């Protein structure tokens, strides 16, 4: 699937990954928008966030923000984790 299909899958709650990733177990997922409280007590809307899970980093893995690079936007090797074909 291409990136737009992967994005729709994440919006539906799925985790996605790419066939070309050499490290097994990596995936990207979406955290939906939510309310957040600023240090001054103001409540604001926090936008959706896309996170990248990397199992081989640290004792329990690492989660970091994900922003796609141009090659990720133009490939069609995305798949839903757990639905590999």
PDB file of N, CA, C and O in Angstrom:
ATOM      1  N   UNK A   1       0.834  -1.175   0.000  1.00  0.00           N
ATOM      2  CA  UNK A   1       0.000   0.000   0.000  1.00  0.00           C
ATOM      3  C   UNK A   1       0.876   1.234   0.000  1.00  0.00           C
ATOM      4  O   UNK A   1       2.031   1.177   0.422  1.00  0.00           O
ATOM      5  N   UNK A   2       0.342   2.347  -0.468  1.00  0.00           N
ATOM      6  CA  UNK A   2       1.116   3.587  -0.485  1.00  0.00           C
ATOM      7  C   UNK A   2       0.914   4.344   0.831  1.00  0.00           C
ATOM      8  O   UNK A   2       0.155   3.899   1.692  1.00  0.00           O
ATOM      9  N   UNK A   3       1.594   5.489   0.988  1.00  0.00           N
ATOM     10  CA  UNK A   3       1.543   6.208   2.255  1.00  0.00           C
ATOM     11  C   UNK A   3       0.146   6.727   2.585  1.00  0.00           C
ATOM     12  O   UNK A   3      -0.245   6.737   3.752  1.00  0.00           O
ATOM     13  N   UNK A   4      -0.610   7.156   1.578  1.00  0.00           N
ATOM     14  CA  UNK A   4      -1.959   7.656   1.870  1.00  0.00           C
ATOM     15  C   UNK A   4      -2.842   6.536   2.433  1.00  0.00           C
ATOM     16  O   UNK A   4      -3.665   6.778   3.316  1.00  0.00           O
ATOM     17  N   UNK A   5      -2.673   5.322   1.923  1.00  0.00           N
ATOM     18  CA  UNK A   5      -3.414   4.183   2.460  1.00  0.00           C
ATOM     19  C   UNK A   5      -2.930   3.839   3.872  1.00  0.00           C
ATOM     20  O   UNK A   5      -3.729   3.480   4.737  1.00  0.00           O
ATOM     21  N   UNK A   6      -1.625   3.950   4.097  1.00  0.00           N
ATOM     22  CA  UNK A   6      -1.066   3.701   5.429  1.00  0.00           C
ATOM     23  C   UNK A   6      -1.602   4.730   6.422  1.00  0.00           C
ATOM     24  O   UNK A   6      -1.914   4.390   7.563  1.00  0.00           O
ATOM     25  N   UNK A   7      -1.706   5.972   5.995  1.00  0.00           N
ATOM     26  CA  UNK A   7      -2.233   7.026   6.849  1.00  0.00           C
ATOM     27  C   UNK A   7      -3.694   6.743   7.221  1.00  0.00           C
ATOM     28  O   UNK A   7      -4.086   6.902   8.377  1.00  0.00           O
ATOM     29  N   UNK A   8      -4.494   6.323   6.238  1.00  0.00           N
ATOM     30  CA  UNK A   8      -5.890   5.965   6.528  1.00  0.00           C
ATOM     31  C   UNK A   8      -5.959   4.801   7.516  1.00  0.00           C
ATOM     32  O   UNK A   8      -6.798   4.790   8.416  1.00  0.00           O
ATOM     33  N   UNK A   9      -5.067   3.823   7.339  1.00  0.00           N
ATOM     34  CA  UNK A   9      -5.048   2.669   8.249  1.00  0.00           C
ATOM     35  C   UNK A   9      -4.716   3.110   9.677  1.00  0.00           C
ATOM     36  O   UNK A   9      -5.317   2.618  10.632  1.00  0.00           O
ATOM     37  N   UNK A  10      -3.759   4.037   9.826  1.00  0.00           N
ATOM     38  CA  UNK A  10      -3.427   4.535  11.163  1.00  0.00           C
ATOM     39  C   UNK A  10      -4.598   5.301  11.760  1.00  0.00           C
ATOM     40  O   UNK A  10      -4.859   5.196  12.958  1.00  0.00           O
ATOM     41  N   UNK A  11      -5.305   6.070  10.941  1.00  0.00           N
ATOM     42  CA  UNK A  11      -6.483   6.791  11.441  1.00  0.00           C
ATOM     43  C   UNK A  11      -7.559   5.820  11.905  1.00  0.00           C
ATOM     44  O   UNK A  11      -8.372   6.162  12.765  1.00  0.00           O
ATOM     45  N   UNK A  12      -7.575   4.608  11.344  1.00  0.00           N
ATOM     46  CA  UNK A  12      -8.518   3.568  11.754  1.00  0.00           C
ATOM     47  C   UNK A  12      -8.000   2.749  12.938  1.00  0.00           C
ATOM     48  O   UNK A  12      -8.656   1.802  13.369  1.00  0.00           O
ATOM     49  N   UNK A  13      -6.820   3.111  13.467  1.00  0.00           N
ATOM     50  CA  UNK A  13      -6.301   2.451  14.659  1.00  0.00           C
ATOM     51  C   UNK A  13      -5.258   1.367  14.430  1.00  0.00           C
ATOM     52  O   UNK A  13      -4.827   0.715  15.380  1.00  0.00           O
ATOM     53  N   UNK A  14      -4.845   1.167  13.179  1.00  0.00           N
ATOM     54  CA  UNK A  14      -3.840   0.133  12.885  1.00  0.00           C
ATOM     55  C   UNK A  14      -2.421   0.665  13.051  1.00  0.00           C
ATOM     56  O   UNK A  14      -2.179   1.870  12.981  1.00  0.00           O
ATOM     57  N   UNK A  15      -1.503  -0.245  13.270  1.00  0.00           N
ATOM     58  CA  UNK A  15      -0.077   0.072  13.233  1.00  0.00           C
ATOM     59  C   UNK A  15       0.404  -0.272  11.831  1.00  0.00           C
ATOM     60  O   UNK A  15      -0.077  -1.237  11.238  1.00  0.00           O
ATOM     61  N   UNK A  16       1.346   0.501  11.288  1.00  0.00           N
ATOM     62  CA  UNK A  16       1.863   0.232   9.943  1.00  0.00           C
ATOM     63  C   UNK A  16       3.383   0.174   9.956  1.00  0.00           C
ATOM     64  O   UNK A  16       4.038   0.735  10.834  1.00  0.00           O
ATOM     65  N   UNK A  17       3.924  -0.514   8.964  1.00  0.00           N
ATOM     66  CA  UNK A  17       5.371  -0.643   8.814  1.00  0.00           C
ATOM     67  C   UNK A  17       5.689  -0.719   7.322  1.00  0.00           C
ATOM     68  O   UNK A  17       4.792  -0.742   6.480  1.00  0.00           O
ATOM     69  N   UNK A  18       6.985  -0.758   7.016  1.00  0.00           N
ATOM     70  CA  UNK A  18       7.427  -0.855   5.621  1.00  0.00           C
ATOM     71  C   UNK A  18       8.217  -2.139   5.408  1.00  0.00           C
ATOM     72  O   UNK A  18       8.981  -2.564   6.274  1.00  0.00           O
ATOM     73  N   UNK A  19       8.024  -2.748   4.248  1.00  0.00           N
ATOM     74  CA  UNK A  19       8.782  -3.953   3.887  1.00  0.00           C
ATOM     75  C   UNK A  19      10.277  -3.687   3.844  1.00  0.00           C
ATOM     76  O   UNK A  19      11.070  -4.584   4.130  1.00  0.00           O
ATOM     77  N   UNK A  20      10.673  -2.476   3.492  1.00  0.00           N
ATOM     78  CA  UNK A  20      12.096  -2.176   3.311  1.00  0.00           C
ATOM     79  C   UNK A  20      12.849  -1.963   4.621  1.00  0.00           C
ATOM     80  O   UNK A  20      14.078  -1.895   4.615  1.00  0.00           O
ATOM     81  N   UNK A  21      12.141  -1.856   5.738  1.00  0.00           N
ATOM     82  CA  UNK A  21      12.841  -1.687   7.011  1.00  0.00           C
ATOM     83  C   UNK A  21      13.572  -2.964   7.372  1.00  0.00           C
ATOM     84  O   UNK A  21      12.978  -4.042   7.388  1.00  0.00           O
ATOM     85  N   UNK A  22      14.847  -2.848   7.661  1.00  0.00           N
ATOM     86  CA  UNK A  22      15.669  -4.012   7.955  1.00  0.00           C
ATOM     87  C   UNK A  22      15.508  -4.493   9.398  1.00  0.00           C
ATOM     88  O   UNK A  22      15.626  -5.689   9.667  1.00  0.00           O
ATOM     89  N   UNK A  23      15.243  -3.588  10.312  1.00  0.00           N
ATOM     90  CA  UNK A  23      15.074  -3.947  11.719  1.00  0.00           C
ATOM     91  C   UNK A  23      13.649  -4.476  11.932  1.00  0.00           C
ATOM     92  O   UNK A  23      12.687  -3.742  11.707  1.00  0.00           O
ATOM     93  N   UNK A  24      13.500  -5.735  12.361  1.00  0.00           N
ATOM     94  CA  UNK A  24      12.150  -6.274  12.564  1.00  0.00           C
ATOM     95  C   UNK A  24      11.466  -5.645  13.774  1.00  0.00           C
ATOM     96  O   UNK A  24      12.122  -5.209  14.721  1.00  0.00           O
ATOM     97  N   UNK A  25      10.149  -5.606  13.725  1.00  0.00           N
ATOM     98  CA  UNK A  25       9.365  -5.143  14.860  1.00  0.00           C
ATOM     99  C   UNK A  25       9.080  -3.653  14.915  1.00  0.00           C
ATOM    100  O   UNK A  25       8.337  -3.200  15.786  1.00  0.00           O
ATOM    101  N   UNK A  26       9.660  -2.879  13.994  1.00  0.00           N
ATOM    102  CA  UNK A  26       9.400  -1.438  13.970  1.00  0.00           C
ATOM    103  C   UNK A  26       8.000  -1.182  13.418  1.00  0.00           C
ATOM    104  O   UNK A  26       7.527  -1.910  12.544  1.00  0.00           O
ATOM    105  N   UNK A  27       7.343  -0.147  13.931  1.00  0.00           N
ATOM    106  CA  UNK A  27       6.071   0.256  13.362  1.00  0.00           C
ATOM    107  C   UNK A  27       5.751   1.694  13.757  1.00  0.00           C
ATOM    108  O   UNK A  27       6.377   2.270  14.647  1.00  0.00           O
ATOM    109  N   UNK A  28       4.765   2.249  13.075  1.00  0.00           N
ATOM    110  CA  UNK A  28       4.290   3.609  13.326  1.00  0.00           C
ATOM    111  C   UNK A  28       2.826   3.510  13.727  1.00  0.00           C
ATOM    112  O   UNK A  28       2.079   2.678  13.211  1.00  0.00           O
ATOM    113  N   UNK A  29       2.433   4.366  14.649  1.00  0.00           N
ATOM    114  CA  UNK A  29       1.036   4.410  15.047  1.00  0.00           C
ATOM    115  C   UNK A  29       0.620   5.845  15.357  1.00  0.00           C
ATOM    116  O   UNK A  29       1.461   6.725  15.536  1.00  0.00           O
ATOM    117  N   UNK A  30      -0.683   6.061  15.418  1.00  0.00           N
ATOM    118  CA  UNK A  30      -1.254   7.394  15.614  1.00  0.00           C
ATOM    119  C   UNK A  30      -1.843   7.507  17.013  1.00  0.00           C
ATOM    120  O   UNK A  30      -2.559   6.617  17.470  1.00  0.00           O
ATOM    121  N   UNK A  31      -1.534   8.610  17.687  1.00  0.00           N
ATOM    122  CA  UNK A  31      -2.168   8.953  18.955  1.00  0.00           C
ATOM    123  C   UNK A  31      -3.190  10.040  18.626  1.00  0.00           C
ATOM    124  O   UNK A  31      -2.811  11.116  18.162  1.00  0.00           O
ATOM    125  N   UNK A  32      -4.478   9.777  18.857  1.00  0.00           N
ATOM    126  CA  UNK A  32      -5.516  10.747  18.474  1.00  0.00           C
ATOM    127  C   UNK A  32      -5.403  12.069  19.229  1.00  0.00           C
ATOM    128  O   UNK A  32      -4.728  12.144  20.256  1.00  0.00           O
ATOM    129  N   UNK A  33      -6.063  13.113  18.720  1.00  0.00           N
ATOM    130  CA  UNK A  33      -6.063  14.398  19.424  1.00  0.00           C
ATOM    131  C   UNK A  33      -6.638  14.238  20.830  1.00  0.00           C
ATOM    132  O   UNK A  33      -7.479  13.374  21.078  1.00  0.00           O
ATOM    133  N   UNK A  34      -6.173  15.081  21.734  1.00  0.00           N
ATOM    134  CA  UNK A  34      -6.686  15.049  23.105  1.00  0.00           C
ATOM    135  C   UNK A  34      -6.478  16.419  23.739  1.00  0.00           C
ATOM    136  O   UNK A  34      -5.788  17.277  23.188  1.00  0.00           O
ATOM    137  N   UNK A  35      -7.076  16.607  24.886  1.00  0.00           N
ATOM    138  CA  UNK A  35      -6.854  17.848  25.621  1.00  0.00           C
ATOM    139  C   UNK A  35      -5.529  17.755  26.364  1.00  0.00           C
ATOM    140  O   UNK A  35      -5.131  16.681  26.817  1.00  0.00           O
ATOM    141  N   UNK A  36      -4.864  18.872  26.482  1.00  0.00           N
ATOM    142  CA  UNK A  36      -3.601  18.957  27.196  1.00  0.00           C
ATOM    143  C   UNK A  36      -3.643  20.221  28.057  1.00  0.00           C
ATOM    144  O   UNK A  36      -4.285  21.206  27.694  1.00  0.00           O
ATOM    145  N   UNK A  37      -2.958  20.183  29.191  1.00  0.00           N
ATOM    146  CA  UNK A  37      -2.943  21.336  30.084  1.00  0.00           C
ATOM    147  C   UNK A  37      -1.563  21.980  30.062  1.00  0.00           C
ATOM    148  O   UNK A  37      -0.550  21.318  30.289  1.00  0.00           O
ATOM    149  N   UNK A  38      -1.540  23.264  29.790  1.00  0.00           N
ATOM    150  CA  UNK A  38      -0.297  24.032  29.786  1.00  0.00           C
ATOM    151  C   UNK A  38       0.166  24.288  31.226  1.00  0.00           C
ATOM    152  O   UNK A  38      -0.629  24.163  32.157  1.00  0.00           O
ATOM    153  N   UNK A  39       1.438  24.642  31.416  1.00  0.00           N
ATOM    154  CA  UNK A  39       1.934  24.916  32.767  1.00  0.00           C
ATOM    155  C   UNK A  39       1.130  25.985  33.525  1.00  0.00           C
ATOM    156  O   UNK A  39       1.070  25.955  34.754  1.00  0.00           O
ATOM    157  N   UNK A  40       0.512  26.929  32.794  1.00  0.00           N
ATOM    158  CA  UNK A  40      -0.278  27.975  33.474  1.00  0.00           C
ATOM    159  C   UNK A  40      -1.707  27.517  33.786  1.00  0.00           C
ATOM    160  O   UNK A  40      -2.512  28.297  34.297  1.00  0.00           O
ATOM    161  N   UNK A  41      -2.019  26.264  33.481  1.00  0.00           N
ATOM    162  CA  UNK A  41      -3.334  25.717  33.777  1.00  0.00           C
ATOM    163  C   UNK A  41      -4.332  25.808  32.648  1.00  0.00           C
ATOM    164  O   UNK A  41      -5.435  25.276  32.767  1.00  0.00           O
ATOM    165  N   UNK A  42      -3.982  26.466  31.554  1.00  0.00           N
ATOM    166  CA  UNK A  42      -4.868  26.588  30.395  1.00  0.00           C
ATOM    167  C   UNK A  42      -5.015  25.231  29.714  1.00  0.00           C
ATOM    168  O   UNK A  42      -4.028  24.530  29.491  1.00  0.00           O
ATOM    169  N   UNK A  43      -6.246  24.869  29.386  1.00  0.00           N
ATOM    170  CA  UNK A  43      -6.502  23.622  28.664  1.00  0.00           C
ATOM    171  C   UNK A  43      -6.568  23.927  27.175  1.00  0.00           C
ATOM    172  O   UNK A  43      -7.272  24.844  26.750  1.00  0.00           O
ATOM    173  N   UNK A  44      -5.835  23.158  26.389  1.00  0.00           N
ATOM    174  CA  UNK A  44      -5.804  23.347  24.938  1.00  0.00           C
ATOM    175  C   UNK A  44      -5.981  21.999  24.248  1.00  0.00           C
ATOM    176  O   UNK A  44      -5.818  20.942  24.857  1.00  0.00           O
ATOM    177  N   UNK A  45      -6.317  22.066  22.969  1.00  0.00           N
ATOM    178  CA  UNK A  45      -6.417  20.856  22.152  1.00  0.00           C
ATOM    179  C   UNK A  45      -5.022  20.485  21.661  1.00  0.00           C
ATOM    180  O   UNK A  45      -4.311  21.321  21.103  1.00  0.00           O
ATOM    181  N   UNK A  46      -4.642  19.252  21.868  1.00  0.00           N
ATOM    182  CA  UNK A  46      -3.364  18.752  21.355  1.00  0.00           C
ATOM    183  C   UNK A  46      -3.652  17.982  20.076  1.00  0.00           C
ATOM    184  O   UNK A  46      -4.534  17.124  20.052  1.00  0.00           O
ATOM    185  N   UNK A  47      -2.918  18.280  19.018  1.00  0.00           N
ATOM    186  CA  UNK A  47      -3.167  17.625  17.731  1.00  0.00           C
ATOM    187  C   UNK A  47      -2.762  16.152  17.782  1.00  0.00           C
ATOM    188  O   UNK A  47      -2.042  15.714  18.680  1.00  0.00           O
ATOM    189  N   UNK A  48      -3.246  15.403  16.792  1.00  0.00           N
ATOM    190  CA  UNK A  48      -2.852  14.003  16.664  1.00  0.00           C
ATOM    191  C   UNK A  48      -1.340  13.930  16.485  1.00  0.00           C
ATOM    192  O   UNK A  48      -0.723  14.836  15.923  1.00  0.00           O
ATOM    193  N   UNK A  49      -0.765  12.857  16.962  1.00  0.00           N
ATOM    194  CA  UNK A  49       0.679  12.652  16.874  1.00  0.00           C
ATOM    195  C   UNK A  49       0.936  11.281  16.267  1.00  0.00           C
ATOM    196  O   UNK A  49       0.201  10.329  16.529  1.00  0.00           O
ATOM    197  N   UNK A  50       1.978  11.185  15.460  1.00  0.00           N
ATOM    198  CA  UNK A  50       2.386   9.905  14.898  1.00  0.00           C
ATOM    199  C   UNK A  50       3.699   9.509  15.560  1.00  0.00           C
ATOM    200  O   UNK A  50       4.657  10.282  15.580  1.00  0.00           O
ATOM    201  N   UNK A  51       3.730   8.292  16.102  1.00  0.00           N
ATOM    202  CA  UNK A  51       4.898   7.827  16.846  1.00  0.00           C
ATOM    203  C   UNK A  51       5.489   6.596  16.195  1.00  0.00           C
ATOM    204  O   UNK A  51       4.787   5.794  15.578  1.00  0.00           O
ATOM    205  N   UNK A  52       6.800   6.463  16.346  1.00  0.00           N
ATOM    206  CA  UNK A  52       7.593   5.403  15.743  1.00  0.00           C
ATOM    207  C   UNK A  52       8.141   4.538  16.864  1.00  0.00           C
ATOM    208  O   UNK A  52       8.893   5.019  17.712  1.00  0.00           O
ATOM    209  N   UNK A  53       7.766   3.260  16.873  1.00  0.00           N
ATOM    210  CA  UNK A  53       8.268   2.320  17.879  1.00  0.00           C
ATOM    211  C   UNK A  53       9.466   1.559  17.306  1.00  0.00           C
ATOM    212  O   UNK A  53       9.386   0.973  16.226  1.00  0.00           O
ATOM    213  N   UNK A  54      10.573   1.579  18.045  1.00  0.00           N
ATOM    214  CA  UNK A  54      11.796   0.883  17.635  1.00  0.00           C
ATOM    215  C   UNK A  54      12.180  -0.087  18.749  1.00  0.00           C
ATOM    216  O   UNK A  54      12.700   0.343  19.779  1.00  0.00           O
ATOM    217  N   UNK A  55      11.934  -1.390  18.568  1.00  0.00           N
ATOM    218  CA  UNK A  55      12.152  -2.361  19.635  1.00  0.00           C
ATOM    219  C   UNK A  55      13.607  -2.577  20.024  1.00  0.00           C
ATOM    220  O   UNK A  55      13.874  -2.988  21.153  1.00  0.00           O
ATOM    221  N   UNK A  56      14.542  -2.320  19.145  1.00  0.00           N
ATOM    222  CA  UNK A  56      15.946  -2.627  19.421  1.00  0.00           C
ATOM    223  C   UNK A  56      16.670  -1.508  20.159  1.00  0.00           C
ATOM    224  O   UNK A  56      17.864  -1.633  20.431  1.00  0.00           O
ATOM    225  N   UNK A  57      15.990  -0.432  20.487  1.00  0.00           N
ATOM    226  CA  UNK A  57      16.619   0.693  21.173  1.00  0.00           C
ATOM    227  C   UNK A  57      16.295   0.614  22.663  1.00  0.00           C
ATOM    228  O   UNK A  57      15.126   0.665  23.044  1.00  0.00           O
ATOM    229  N   UNK A  58      17.306   0.493  23.497  1.00  0.00           N
ATOM    230  CA  UNK A  58      17.091   0.444  24.942  1.00  0.00           C
ATOM    231  C   UNK A  58      16.571  -0.902  25.389  1.00  0.00           C
ATOM    232  O   UNK A  58      16.359  -1.803  24.577  1.00  0.00           O
ATOM    233  N   UNK A  59      16.367  -1.031  26.681  1.00  0.00           N
ATOM    234  CA  UNK A  59      15.930  -2.301  27.260  1.00  0.00           C
ATOM    235  C   UNK A  59      14.516  -2.690  26.823  1.00  0.00           C
ATOM    236  O   UNK A  59      14.236  -3.872  26.621  1.00  0.00           O
ATOM    237  N   UNK A  60      13.630  -1.711  26.676  1.00  0.00           N
ATOM    238  CA  UNK A  60      12.235  -2.000  26.327  1.00  0.00           C
ATOM    239  C   UNK A  60      11.833  -1.390  25.001  1.00  0.00           C
ATOM    240  O   UNK A  60      10.647  -1.363  24.670  1.00  0.00           O
ATOM    241  N   UNK A  61      12.779  -0.906  24.247  1.00  0.00           N
ATOM    242  CA  UNK A  61      12.467  -0.239  22.997  1.00  0.00           C
ATOM    243  C   UNK A  61      12.377   1.258  23.196  1.00  0.00           C
ATOM    244  O   UNK A  61      12.574   1.762  24.302  1.00  0.00           O
ATOM    245  N   UNK A  62      12.083   1.959  22.130  1.00  0.00           N
ATOM    246  CA  UNK A  62      12.030   3.410  22.154  1.00  0.00           C
ATOM    247  C   UNK A  62      10.873   3.886  21.295  1.00  0.00           C
ATOM    248  O   UNK A  62      10.649   3.367  20.202  1.00  0.00           O
ATOM    249  N   UNK A  63      10.141   4.871  21.788  1.00  0.00           N
ATOM    250  CA  UNK A  63       9.088   5.524  21.004  1.00  0.00           C
ATOM    251  C   UNK A  63       9.539   6.949  20.774  1.00  0.00           C
ATOM    252  O   UNK A  63       9.931   7.644  21.711  1.00  0.00           O
ATOM    253  N   UNK A  64       9.483   7.388  19.516  1.00  0.00           N
ATOM    254  CA  UNK A  64       9.891   8.744  19.174  1.00  0.00           C
ATOM    255  C   UNK A  64       8.924   9.323  18.153  1.00  0.00           C
ATOM    256  O   UNK A  64       8.236   8.570  17.463  1.00  0.00           O
ATOM    257  N   UNK A  65       8.857  10.650  18.046  1.00  0.00           N
ATOM    258  CA  UNK A  65       7.965  11.258  17.054  1.00  0.00           C
ATOM    259  C   UNK A  65       8.335  10.793  15.641  1.00  0.00           C
ATOM    260  O   UNK A  65       9.503  10.550  15.341  1.00  0.00           O
ATOM    261  N   UNK A  66       7.323  10.675  14.789  1.00  0.00           N
ATOM    262  CA  UNK A  66       7.557  10.262  13.409  1.00  0.00           C
ATOM    263  C   UNK A  66       7.116  11.362  12.452  1.00  0.00           C
ATOM    264  O   UNK A  66       6.002  11.876  12.545  1.00  0.00           O
ATOM    265  N   UNK A  67       7.993  11.707  11.547  1.00  0.00           N
ATOM    266  CA  UNK A  67       7.682  12.598  10.435  1.00  0.00           C
ATOM    267  C   UNK A  67       8.255  11.923   9.186  1.00  0.00           C
ATOM    268  O   UNK A  67       9.463  11.695   9.121  1.00  0.00           O
ATOM    269  N   UNK A  68       7.427  11.603   8.205  1.00  0.00           N
ATOM    270  CA  UNK A  68       7.915  10.867   7.042  1.00  0.00           C
ATOM    271  C   UNK A  68       8.889  11.673   6.190  1.00  0.00           C
ATOM    272  O   UNK A  68       8.721  12.876   5.987  1.00  0.00           O
ATOM    273  N   UNK A  69       9.897  10.988   5.705  1.00  0.00           N
ATOM    274  CA  UNK A  69      10.828  11.563   4.738  1.00  0.00           C
ATOM    275  C   UNK A  69      10.220  11.394   3.342  1.00  0.00           C
ATOM    276  O   UNK A  69       9.312  10.581   3.167  1.00  0.00           O
ATOM    277  N   UNK A  70      10.700  12.140   2.355  1.00  0.00           N
ATOM    278  CA  UNK A  70      10.121  12.044   1.009  1.00  0.00           C
ATOM    279  C   UNK A  70      10.063  10.623   0.454  1.00  0.00           C
ATOM    280  O   UNK A  70       9.090  10.272  -0.213  1.00  0.00           O
ATOM    281  N   UNK A  71      11.080   9.795   0.711  1.00  0.00           N
ATOM    282  CA  UNK A  71      11.044   8.429   0.168  1.00  0.00           C
ATOM    283  C   UNK A  71       9.884   7.634   0.757  1.00  0.00           C
ATOM    284  O   UNK A  71       9.299   6.802   0.064  1.00  0.00           O
ATOM    285  N   UNK A  72       9.539   7.872   2.018  1.00  0.00           N
ATOM    286  CA  UNK A  72       8.422   7.167   2.645  1.00  0.00           C
ATOM    287  C   UNK A  72       7.092   7.584   2.033  1.00  0.00           C
ATOM    288  O   UNK A  72       6.163   6.780   1.954  1.00  0.00           O
ATOM    289  N   UNK A  73       6.998   8.828   1.604  1.00  0.00           N
ATOM    290  CA  UNK A  73       5.763   9.328   0.996  1.00  0.00           C
ATOM    291  C   UNK A  73       5.538   8.770  -0.399  1.00  0.00           C
ATOM    292  O   UNK A  73       4.402   8.706  -0.868  1.00  0.00           O
ATOM    293  N   UNK A  74       6.610   8.366  -1.063  1.00  0.00           N
ATOM    294  CA  UNK A  74       6.519   7.957  -2.464  1.00  0.00           C
ATOM    295  C   UNK A  74       6.596   6.456  -2.695  1.00  0.00           C
ATOM    296  O   UNK A  74       6.531   6.010  -3.841  1.00  0.00           O
ATOM    297  N   UNK A  75       6.732   5.668  -1.640  1.00  0.00           N
ATOM    298  CA  UNK A  75       6.838   4.221  -1.827  1.00  0.00           C
ATOM    299  C   UNK A  75       5.482   3.549  -1.670  1.00  0.00           C
ATOM    300  O   UNK A  75       4.521   4.149  -1.188  1.00  0.00           O
ATOM    301  N   UNK A  76       5.426   2.303  -2.084  1.00  0.00           N
ATOM    302  CA  UNK A  76       4.198   1.531  -1.920  1.00  0.00           C
ATOM    303  C   UNK A  76       4.474   0.217  -1.189  1.00  0.00           C
ATOM    304  O   UNK A  76       3.817  -0.795  -1.433  1.00  0.00           O
ATOM    305  N   UNK A  77       5.476   0.253  -0.273  1.00  0.00           N
ATOM    306  CA  UNK A  77       5.816  -0.963   0.473  1.00  0.00           C
ATOM    307  C   UNK A  77       5.288  -0.946   1.915  1.00  0.00           C
ATOM    308  O   UNK A  77       5.787  -1.677   2.770  1.00  0.00           O
ATOM    309  N   UNK A  78       4.289  -0.119   2.176  1.00  0.00           N
ATOM    310  CA  UNK A  78       3.673  -0.053   3.496  1.00  0.00           C
ATOM    311  C   UNK A  78       2.723  -1.248   3.677  1.00  0.00           C
ATOM    312  O   UNK A  78       2.148  -1.751   2.712  1.00  0.00           O
ATOM    313  N   UNK A  79       2.573  -1.683   4.917  1.00  0.00           N
ATOM    314  CA  UNK A  79       1.605  -2.738   5.226  1.00  0.00           C
ATOM    315  C   UNK A  79       1.089  -2.554   6.647  1.00  0.00           C
ATOM    316  O   UNK A  79       1.747  -1.928   7.478  1.00  0.00           O
ATOM    317  N   UNK A  80      -0.079  -3.097   6.918  1.00  0.00           N
ATOM    318  CA  UNK A  80      -0.649  -3.069   8.255  1.00  0.00           C
ATOM    319  C   UNK A  80       0.013  -4.169   9.071  1.00  0.00           C
ATOM    320  O   UNK A  80       0.041  -5.324   8.644  1.00  0.00           O
ATOM    321  N   UNK A  81       0.540  -3.832  10.224  1.00  0.00           N
ATOM    322  CA  UNK A  81       1.201  -4.813  11.083  1.00  0.00           C
ATOM    323  C   UNK A  81       0.176  -5.861  11.491  1.00  0.00           C
ATOM    324  O   UNK A  81      -0.922  -5.535  11.940  1.00  0.00           O
ATOM    325  N   UNK A  82       0.553  -7.122  11.327  1.00  0.00           N
ATOM    326  CA  UNK A  82      -0.367  -8.225  11.623  1.00  0.00           C
ATOM    327  C   UNK A  82      -1.143  -8.680  10.403  1.00  0.00           C
ATOM    328  O   UNK A  82      -1.862  -9.678  10.461  1.00  0.00           O
ATOM    329  N   UNK A  83      -1.005  -7.948   9.282  1.00  0.00           N
ATOM    330  CA  UNK A  83      -1.703  -8.320   8.043  1.00  0.00           C
ATOM    331  C   UNK A  83      -0.708  -8.423   6.890  1.00  0.00           C
ATOM    332  O   UNK A  83      -1.043  -8.119   5.746  1.00  0.00           O
ATOM    333  N   UNK A  84       0.516  -8.854   7.197  1.00  0.00           N
ATOM    334  CA  UNK A  84       1.523  -8.982   6.141  1.00  0.00           C
ATOM    335  C   UNK A  84       1.044 -10.018   5.118  1.00  0.00           C
ATOM    336  O   UNK A  84       0.429 -11.026   5.466  1.00  0.00           O
ATOM    337  N   UNK A  85       1.342  -9.739   3.859  1.00  0.00           N
ATOM    338  CA  UNK A  85       0.939 -10.661   2.800  1.00  0.00           C
ATOM    339  C   UNK A  85       2.146 -11.195   2.076  1.00  0.00           C
ATOM    340  O   UNK A  85       2.006 -11.990   1.147  1.00  0.00           O
TER     341      UNK A  85
END
